[in-house]
Amino acid sequence: MPFNNDLIPVTILSGSLGAGKTTTLNHVLNSERELNAAVLVNDMGEVNVDADFVERESELTQNDEEIIELSNGCICCRLRGDMLDEVGRLAEERDFEYLLVESSGISEPIPVAQTFARGFEDAEFDPTGVYELDTMVSVVDAHSFWQGFDSGQALTDDSINPQDNRVPEEALMDQIEFCDILLLNKCDLVPEEELEEMEAVLKALQPRAEIIRTEHGAVDPKVILNTGRFDFERASQSAGWKRELQEGHHHEAAAEEHGVTSFVFDADRPFHPERIARLFADLPDGIVRAKGFFWSAGREDIAMGLDKAGQSVRAGPKGTWIATLPKTEQEQYFAIRPGIKEDWDEQWGDRGVQLVFIGREFDQESLVERLNDCLLSDAEMDEDWSEYPDPFSPDDQRELALADN
């Protein structure tokens, strides 16, 4: 597979532990014999088992520095600088035509993509004039993913790394929502009808990605190599919840056929903090994804955020209302996004609620009724909100885990 571009194309594979990233990588290396590639493998453990497996199963060797291993950390955060040091050293030798990167199971794909597409200020090497991010690939374990839907349990069995407070399901959702190609692996372990339903859910979560079924990581290399599909801005805005907020209802018939629905809940008054906290901790299991911001009475200075990924629900301080900014900064926002001023309230500005819910076979009407019940009543709007207990404290805790079942 020859490549004529002066820039070295890069394909990045993400996916939870055990999804089949390394198996997929080895399949590509062994089936595309003309591919002159270097491989970087990131493993959270002190011993990089995946790098050893790639070496055993392919013709590449760590001794010849065709395989680079980065262990005991993630290339999305702690090891970003180390990764650039290594790919910079490889670029100086330029003894390969393609770079394949396998992220750790809990890596966030966006920071890794940013590192290649825009560089990293703490590193000496700038990859943007040498490498070109070609394709973001996410590998999903169809069997464990579907077991999670059926049982209402976690969508992944990954354990939480003590050095990282991220919930594994959130990492999995990030990987699904930020990719060009989504490989649904281990499809031989899931019945056809359930695979179709799963694809409908994944399409709702990530409408832009091409979903490809695989077994034992076997994929045509042309699907993930030299595709030219990556576009950082499009990828950043392609998550289903973002499209729902921006464009409104956009379901495909196939998704609705399998009971996959989504909706946006809007309100221009605050939630009662205790009532909404109880609701967030008791959302239907059928809700796979919930995301957005909300106004909690008594916290008028802070925009609160909701992030539900699978069975993990987290809520807490997320940002600042535009209404709390100086007038000059407010005008800058109005100029960029005129729609904000159109919905501006004279007393409360942009404070309000805008939440997206994506799920399968849940009672939307009942959930909307429960959400409305959490809003302040007319009488409560006149009360002293500062006396309300705040379940989203303390201030120094960015997010409060309400339910991790």
KEMI-32067 format. One record per residue (C-alpha): x, z negated, y; residue in three letters; residue number from 0. Coordinates in pm, whole numbers, plus 50000, padded with zeros to 5 digits. Example, Ala and Ser with C-alpha at 12.3 -4.5 7.8 and 13.67 -1.06 7.14 Angstrom:
REM KEMI-32067
((51230,49220,49550),'ALA',0)
((51367,49286,49894),'SER',1)
This chain:
REM KEMI-32067
((50000,50000,50000),'MET',0)
((50210,50123,50295),'PRO',1)
((50163,49990,50651),'PHE',2)
((50282,50182,50954),'ASN',3)
((50193,49939,51232),'ASN',4)
((50494,49786,51408),'ASP',5)
((50314,49452,51403),'LEU',6)
((50308,49261,51075),'ILE',7)
((49945,49220,50961),'PRO',8)
((49833,48874,50848),'VAL',9)
((49555,48769,50613),'THR',10)
((49464,48399,50609),'ILE',11)
((49279,48242,50316),'LEU',12)
((49079,47923,50372),'SER',13)
((48856,47728,50137),'GLY',14)
((48796,47384,49991),'SER',15)
((49012,47237,49718),'LEU',16)
((48944,47409,49387),'GLY',17)
((48752,47701,49537),'ALA',18)
((49003,47952,49401),'GLY',19)
((49228,48043,49696),'LYS',20)
((49551,48040,49496),'THR',21)
((49393,48229,49205),'THR',22)
((49269,48492,49452),'THR',23)
((49612,48513,49612),'LEU',24)
((49783,48564,49278),'ASN',25)
((49530,48829,49178),'HIS',26)
((49604,49026,49496),'VAL',27)
((49981,48995,49449),'LEU',28)
((49965,49108,49087),'ASN',29)
((49713,49391,49125),'SER',30)
((49866,49551,49437),'GLU',31)
((50216,49628,49315),'ARG',32)
((50311,49830,49624),'GLU',33)
((50239,49535,49851),'LEU',34)
((50563,49408,50002),'ASN',35)
((50440,49066,50109),'ALA',36)
((50565,48726,50211),'ALA',37)
((50346,48427,50130),'VAL',38)
((50305,48096,50313),'LEU',39)
((50126,47824,50115),'VAL',40)
((50006,47503,50279),'ASN',41)
((49929,47198,50062),'ASP',42)
((49821,46853,50182),'MET',43)
((50018,46679,49906),'GLY',44)
((50386,46588,49910),'GLU',45)
((50443,46836,49626),'VAL',46)
((50319,47189,49692),'ASN',47)
((50157,47266,49358),'VAL',48)
((49997,47587,49487),'ASP',49)
((50333,47732,49591),'ALA',50)
((50473,47662,49245),'ASP',51)
((50170,47829,49089),'PHE',52)
((50211,48141,49305),'VAL',53)
((50576,48161,49205),'GLU',54)
((50497,48132,48832),'ARG',55)
((50216,48386,48843),'GLU',56)
((50377,48650,49064),'SER',57)
((50710,48824,49112),'GLU',58)
((50778,48633,49435),'LEU',59)
((51026,48346,49439),'THR',60)
((51089,48050,49666),'GLN',61)
((51464,48092,49618),'ASN',62)
((51452,48436,49780),'ASP',63)
((51234,48286,50055),'GLU',64)
((50947,48526,49985),'GLU',65)
((50729,48216,49938),'ILE',66)
((50728,47954,50211),'ILE',67)
((50577,47614,50128),'GLU',68)
((50454,47369,50389),'LEU',69)
((50353,47034,50239),'SER',70)
((50229,46691,50336),'ASN',71)
((50017,46806,50629),'GLY',72)
((49790,47083,50759),'CYS',73)
((49894,47400,50940),'ILE',74)
((49587,47359,51162),'CYS',75)
((49733,47049,51327),'CYS',76)
((50040,46855,51215),'ARG',77)
((50232,47154,51077),'LEU',78)
((50142,47425,51331),'ARG',79)
((50488,47418,51485),'GLY',80)
((50656,47414,51143),'ASP',81)
((50451,47716,51040),'MET',82)
((50560,47914,51345),'LEU',83)
((50922,47818,51286),'ASP',84)
((50901,47959,50934),'GLU',85)
((50716,48281,51018),'VAL',86)
((50955,48330,51310),'GLY',87)
((51251,48305,51074),'ARG',88)
((51084,48552,50838),'LEU',89)
((51025,48793,51126),'ALA',90)
((51395,48793,51215),'GLU',91)
((51477,48921,50866),'GLU',92)
((51177,49160,50856),'ARG',93)
((51211,49215,50484),'ASP',94)
((50836,49241,50422),'PHE',95)
((50533,49433,50547),'GLU',96)
((50248,49187,50511),'TYR',97)
((50204,48811,50548),'LEU',98)
((49957,48619,50334),'LEU',99)
((49875,48261,50437),'VAL',100)
((49691,48009,50219),'GLU',101)
((49563,47711,50418),'SER',102)
((49510,47366,50272),'SER',103)
((49164,47269,50150),'GLY',104)
((49077,47070,50462),'ILE',105)
((49235,47300,50721),'SER',106)
((49026,47415,51014),'GLU',107)
((49052,47796,51039),'PRO',108)
((49018,47826,51417),'ILE',109)
((49345,47649,51512),'PRO',110)
((49532,47850,51247),'VAL',111)
((49386,48173,51384),'ALA',112)
((49470,48067,51739),'GLN',113)
((49829,48005,51638),'THR',114)
((49874,48366,51527),'PHE',115)
((49651,48528,51787),'ALA',116)
((49766,48329,52092),'ARG',117)
((50075,48130,51994),'GLY',118)
((50134,47756,52016),'PHE',119)
((50288,47590,52322),'GLU',120)
((50489,47336,52122),'ASP',121)
((50677,47606,51928),'ALA',122)
((50967,47825,52039),'GLU',123)
((50851,48133,51848),'PHE',124)
((50570,48345,51994),'ASP',125)
((50397,48535,51711),'PRO',126)
((50182,48760,51929),'THR',127)
((50440,49035,51968),'GLY',128)
((50540,49034,51602),'VAL',129)
((50232,48948,51395),'TYR',130)
((49873,49070,51413),'GLU',131)
((49596,48863,51257),'LEU',132)
((49410,49116,51045),'ASP',133)
((49157,48929,50830),'THR',134)
((49021,48575,50799),'MET',135)
((48903,48508,50444),'VAL',136)
((48708,48204,50325),'SER',137)
((48672,48127,49954),'VAL',138)
((48364,47930,49851),'VAL',139)
((48316,47770,49509),'ASP',140)
((47972,47901,49416),'ALA',141)
((47925,47648,49137),'HIS',142)
((47994,47329,49335),'SER',143)
((47826,47468,49647),'PHE',144)
((47503,47531,49458),'TRP',145)
((47515,47201,49273),'GLN',146)
((47515,47037,49614),'GLY',147)
((47196,47220,49712),'PHE',148)
((47021,47135,49387),'ASP',149)
((47112,46767,49384),'SER',150)
((47116,46691,49756),'GLY',151)
((47470,46563,49713),'GLN',152)
((47784,46662,49899),'ALA',153)
((47867,47033,49897),'LEU',154)
((48227,46960,49806),'THR',155)
((48405,46699,49598),'ASP',156)
((48712,46695,49822),'ASP',157)
((48835,46346,49904),'SER',158)
((48898,46242,50263),'ILE',159)
((49264,46238,50357),'ASN',160)
((49349,45894,50503),'PRO',161)
((49552,46063,50778),'GLN',162)
((49256,46277,50883),'ASP',163)
((48911,46146,50975),'ASN',164)
((48746,46484,50924),'ARG',165)
((48468,46492,50668),'VAL',166)
((48546,46758,50401),'PRO',167)
((48199,46911,50433),'GLU',168)
((48267,46972,50802),'GLU',169)
((48588,47151,50711),'ALA',170)
((48399,47361,50457),'LEU',171)
((48137,47451,50717),'MET',172)
((48410,47551,50964),'ASP',173)
((48559,47779,50699),'GLN',174)
((48223,47943,50633),'ILE',175)
((48139,47987,51002),'GLU',176)
((48473,48135,51107),'PHE',177)
((48567,48423,50879),'CYS',178)
((48551,48798,50839),'ASP',179)
((48521,48803,50460),'ILE',180)
((48349,48536,50253),'LEU',181)
((48444,48537,49886),'LEU',182)
((48180,48366,49673),'LEU',183)
((48395,48271,49375),'ASN',184)
((48307,48139,49026),'LYS',185)
((47986,48342,49027),'CYS',186)
((47995,48354,48648),'ASP',187)
((47890,47986,48651),'LEU',188)
((47574,48039,48858),'VAL',189)
((47252,48226,48754),'PRO',190)
((47175,48550,48939),'GLU',191)
((46860,48421,49108),'GLU',192)
((47045,48120,49246),'GLU',193)
((47332,48339,49365),'LEU',194)
((47086,48543,49568),'GLU',195)
((46946,48228,49727),'GLU',196)
((47296,48101,49799),'MET',197)
((47392,48427,49966),'GLU',198)
((47084,48399,50186),'ALA',199)
((47196,48051,50298),'VAL',200)
((47552,48167,50362),'LEU',201)
((47424,48466,50560),'LYS',202)
((47221,48231,50779),'ALA',203)
((47529,48016,50836),'LEU',204)
((47757,48316,50905),'GLN',205)
((47568,48641,50981),'PRO',206)
((47880,48845,51065),'ARG',207)
((48086,48798,50749),'ALA',208)
((48083,49032,50454),'GLU',209)
((47992,48829,50144),'ILE',210)
((48159,48939,49820),'ILE',211)
((48100,48787,49479),'ARG',212)
((48405,48718,49265),'THR',213)
((48489,48567,48928),'GLU',214)
((48824,48399,48861),'HIS',215)
((48943,48509,49207),'GLY',216)
((48942,48878,49112),'ALA',217)
((48892,49082,49430),'VAL',218)
((48991,49434,49528),'ASP',219)
((49296,49385,49756),'PRO',220)
((49161,49648,49997),'LYS',221)
((48875,49410,50079),'VAL',222)
((49103,49149,50237),'ILE',223)
((49418,49346,50332),'LEU',224)
((49465,49568,50635),'ASN',225)
((49095,49568,50720),'THR',226)
((49133,49539,51098),'GLY',227)
((48820,49321,51103),'ARG',228)
((48951,49020,51294),'PHE',229)
((48837,48975,51653),'ASP',230)
((48889,48625,51791),'PHE',231)
((48603,48626,52042),'GLU',232)
((48351,48772,51797),'ARG',233)
((48461,48535,51523),'ALA',234)
((48432,48235,51757),'SER',235)
((48071,48323,51843),'GLN',236)
((47955,48440,51500),'SER',237)
((47837,48109,51350),'ALA',238)
((47467,48117,51272),'GLY',239)
((47387,47814,51489),'TRP',240)
((47560,47972,51790),'LYS',241)
((47371,48297,51747),'ARG',242)
((47047,48103,51714),'GLU',243)
((47114,47929,52046),'LEU',244)
((47217,48247,52223),'GLN',245)
((46985,48506,52075),'GLU',246)
((46695,48316,51925),'GLY',247)
((46522,48397,51596),'HIS',248)
((46716,48667,51406),'HIS',249)
((46638,48606,51039),'HIS',250)
((46669,48883,50786),'GLU',251)
((46385,48943,50544),'ALA',252)
((46612,48854,50251),'ALA',253)
((46682,48510,50397),'ALA',254)
((46317,48431,50460),'GLU',255)
((46230,48555,50111),'GLU',256)
((46448,48277,49971),'HIS',257)
((46305,48008,50196),'GLY',258)
((46601,48002,50437),'VAL',259)
((46485,47926,50790),'THR',260)
((46627,47808,51120),'SER',261)
((46490,47700,51453),'PHE',262)
((46595,47560,51790),'VAL',263)
((46446,47236,51923),'PHE',264)
((46444,47225,52306),'ASP',265)
((46336,46943,52533),'ALA',266)
((46387,46852,52899),'ASP',267)
((46364,46473,52853),'ARG',268)
((46585,46227,52663),'PRO',269)
((46558,46087,52314),'PHE',270)
((46505,45717,52264),'HIS',271)
((46849,45622,52122),'PRO',272)
((46729,45402,51835),'GLU',273)
((46455,45639,51722),'ARG',274)
((46676,45948,51720),'ILE',275)
((46957,45761,51542),'ALA',276)
((46714,45670,51263),'ARG',277)
((46596,46030,51239),'LEU',278)
((46950,46171,51227),'PHE',279)
((47029,45931,50942),'ALA',280)
((46721,46052,50752),'ASP',281)
((46722,46431,50798),'LEU',282)
((46580,46632,50507),'PRO',283)
((46830,46725,50235),'ASP',284)
((46720,47085,50280),'GLY',285)
((46889,47094,50623),'ILE',286)
((47229,47245,50549),'VAL',287)
((47344,47275,50909),'ARG',288)
((47240,47111,51234),'ALA',289)
((47434,47147,51555),'LYS',290)
((47386,47110,51927),'GLY',291)
((47369,46859,52209),'PHE',292)
((47116,46600,52320),'PHE',293)
((47038,46353,52597),'TRP',294)
((47022,45990,52487),'SER',295)
((46838,45765,52733),'ALA',296)
((47083,45528,52898),'GLY',297)
((47378,45766,52860),'ARG',298)
((47307,45995,53154),'GLU',299)
((47677,46054,53214),'ASP',300)
((47749,46190,52866),'ILE',301)
((47620,46487,52665),'ALA',302)
((47578,46369,52308),'MET',303)
((47648,46598,52015),'GLY',304)
((47497,46638,51668),'LEU',305)
((47692,46787,51378),'ASP',306)
((47533,46797,51032),'LYS',307)
((47727,46976,50760),'ALA',308)
((47574,46941,50415),'GLY',309)
((47508,46572,50359),'GLN',310)
((47739,46454,50639),'SER',311)
((47570,46370,50969),'VAL',312)
((47772,46276,51273),'ARG',313)
((47651,46212,51626),'ALA',314)
((47808,46075,51940),'GLY',315)
((47962,46154,52279),'PRO',316)
((48054,46521,52295),'LYS',317)
((48099,46633,52653),'GLY',318)
((47986,46614,53014),'THR',319)
((47665,46733,53174),'TRP',320)
((47723,46989,53446),'ILE',321)
((47504,46772,53668),'ALA',322)
((47775,46503,53670),'THR',323)
((48043,46741,53804),'LEU',324)
((48134,46788,54173),'PRO',325)
((47922,47047,54355),'LYS',326)
((48209,47297,54375),'THR',327)
((48253,47291,53996),'GLU',328)
((47877,47318,53945),'GLN',329)
((47870,47635,54155),'GLU',330)
((48146,47784,53938),'GLN',331)
((47929,47729,53631),'TYR',332)
((47626,47879,53806),'PHE',333)
((47829,48191,53890),'ALA',334)
((47945,48238,53531),'ILE',335)
((47614,48146,53366),'ARG',336)
((47322,48211,53603),'PRO',337)
((47072,48096,53340),'GLY',338)
((47181,47735,53395),'ILE',339)
((47057,47732,53751),'LYS',340)
((46725,47889,53651),'GLU',341)
((46654,47591,53424),'ASP',342)
((46802,47332,53660),'TRP',343)
((46596,47018,53720),'ASP',344)
((46615,46872,54072),'GLU',345)
((46646,46516,53941),'GLN',346)
((46824,46554,53607),'TRP',347)
((47011,46885,53637),'GLY',348)
((47099,47035,53299),'ASP',349)
((47035,46720,53095),'ARG',350)
((46816,46787,52797),'GLY',351)
((46807,46863,52425),'VAL',352)
((46903,47180,52244),'GLN',353)
((46951,47145,51868),'LEU',354)
((46972,47411,51597),'VAL',355)
((46857,47340,51241),'PHE',356)
((46938,47574,50949),'ILE',357)
((46819,47500,50600),'GLY',358)
((46631,47591,50287),'ARG',359)
((46281,47486,50188),'GLU',360)
((46228,47213,50445),'PHE',361)
((45912,47130,50639),'ASP',362)
((45988,47262,50987),'GLN',363)
((45654,47151,51134),'GLU',364)
((45705,46794,51013),'SER',365)
((46061,46782,51146),'LEU',366)
((45955,46910,51489),'VAL',367)
((45683,46643,51499),'GLU',368)
((45939,46373,51416),'ARG',369)
((46176,46504,51683),'LEU',370)
((45899,46498,51943),'ASN',371)
((45821,46139,51846),'ASP',372)
((46183,46050,51927),'CYS',373)
((46151,46173,52286),'LEU',374)
((46068,45918,52553),'LEU',375)
((45697,45886,52625),'SER',376)
((45566,45915,52980),'ASP',377)
((45559,45537,53003),'ALA',378)
((45914,45506,52871),'GLU',379)
((46037,45755,53132),'MET',380)
((45965,45485,53391),'ASP',381)
((46142,45204,53204),'GLU',382)
((46493,45070,53262),'ASP',383)
((46690,45271,53006),'TRP',384)
((47003,45060,53051),'SER',385)
((46832,44788,52847),'GLU',386)
((46802,45014,52540),'TYR',387)
((47044,44933,52256),'PRO',388)
((47299,45213,52211),'ASP',389)
((47371,45306,51846),'PRO',390)
((47624,45565,51965),'PHE',391)
((47871,45309,52104),'SER',392)
((48154,45226,52139),'PRO',393)
((48271,45467,52406),'ASP',394)
((48614,45507,52253),'ASP',395)
((48467,45639,51928),'GLN',396)
((48416,46008,51974),'ARG',397)
((48164,46045,51694),'GLU',398)
((47960,45797,51500),'LEU',399)
((47904,45870,51130),'ALA',400)
((47538,45794,51072),'LEU',401)
((47507,45915,50714),'ALA',402)
((47771,46014,50462),'ASP',403)
((47587,46021,50132),'ASN',404)
